[in-house]
């Protein structure tokens, strides 16, 4: 399989994953801005996390920041598909920033709040997938230069 084909597959997968994360983040942002109750399936832990002081930074819901980040990842993945080299760099940068912030949020849920949010864990899984794609990307680039 050629490096170009691998890039197409990986950036397409990243774009789809980013859209799923974007949809979830927008849902949580709308619920936070309107004050509506999020459907958590009866999980009290979910309400604890989403209602905690850690759910907002400077009055802005963390989910809204996540929506911006997911949109950035989607945009960079799309531009990278069309050959924009800088988009590849920004893709990796945004994904690694999201990855680091996700670790912080997982720490807060586990050791500070002692509660987990299903939406947060789903978002963490998406970000772990994106980080895996970012890690796999240099290997795809090296195959191109090796041939």
N, C-alpha and C positions, 0 to 999 in steps of 0.2 A: 504494500500500500504506500503510495507516495506521501511525502510530507504535506503537500498541498491538500490532499484529500483528508489527512488526519486533522489539519487545521480547520477545515470546513466542518468536519464532524464535531470536533471539540468546541469550536466557537458557536456552532448551532445548538449544541446541548447546553452550553452556558447561557445562551440567549433564552432558551425555553425555561431553564431553571430560574433565571432572573425574572422572567415574566410571572412565574408562579409566586416567587417571593414578593414581587411588586404587588400582585393582587392581594396577597395576605396582608402586607404592610398597609396598603390603602384601606382595606377593611378595618384594621385595628386603628388606623389614624382617624378615620371617619367616626368610629365609635368613641374614640377619646375626645375629639373636638366637639361632638354633639352631646356627650355625656350619657350616651346610651349604654346599656349593659351588653357586654360581649357574650355571645353564646359559647359557654365553656363546657357544656355537657354535664353540668352539675358538679364540676370540679371546683372545690373551694380554693385549692392552691392557685388555680388560674386567676381567680379574682384577687387573691392576695398579691400576686406578682404584678398584675396589670393596674392595680390600685395603689401600689407602693410609691414611695418617693423616687425610687429608681426608674420608674416608668416614664419620667420626664426629665429633660435637661433644659434648664432655664425656661421652664414653662412649655417647652415643645415636646410632644410625645416622641419617645424613642422610635416608635413605629414610623413616624413621619420622616425621621432621619434615615431609617431603613428603606423607606420608599424612594428617597432621593438616591441612596446608594445603589439599590437594585436597578433603578432607572439608568444610573451611570454605567453599571456593569452591562446592562442590556445594550445601551448605546455603543459602548466600546467594543463589545462582542460583534455587533452588527458592522461597525466601521472596520474592524479587524478582518471580517469576512471579505470585505472589498479591498483588502490589501493595505490599509493605512497602518504603518508601522508604529506610529505614536499611540494609536488606539490600543495596540497590544501592550504597550508599556503602562498606559493608564488603566487598562483592564486588570493587570497584575497588581498594580498599586492599590486600586480600590478594593479588590478582593482581599488582599492581605490586611488592609485596614479593617475591613469588615470581620475578618477572621480574628484579629486581635481583640476587637470590641466584643465579639461573641464570646470569647473566652472570659472576658471580664464579666459579662452578663451571666454566664453560666456559673461563675464563681459566686456572684451575688445571690443567685437563686439557691445554690447548694449550701453556702456557708453563712450567708447573712439572713436571707428570708426563710430558709429551710422549706421552700415551696417551689414547685415547678409549674410553668405555664405550657400547655400543649402547643400553643401557637409559637411560643418562643423556641421550644425544642424543634418544631418543624422548620422554623427559620434557620436555626443552627444547623440542621441537617442539610438544608439547601446551601448554606455557606460552606460547610465542609465539602460538599460536592463541588462547588465552584473552586475551592482551594485545591482540590484534587485535580481539577481541569487545569488550573494555573500551574501546578507542579508538572503535569504531563506535557504541557505545551513546549517547554524547552527541549524535551526529548524528541518531540516531533520536529523541531527546528534543526536539531543536530543530525537527524537522519537525512535531511535534505543536503546538508553540506558534506556528509560522509560519502555520498554516492557520486 
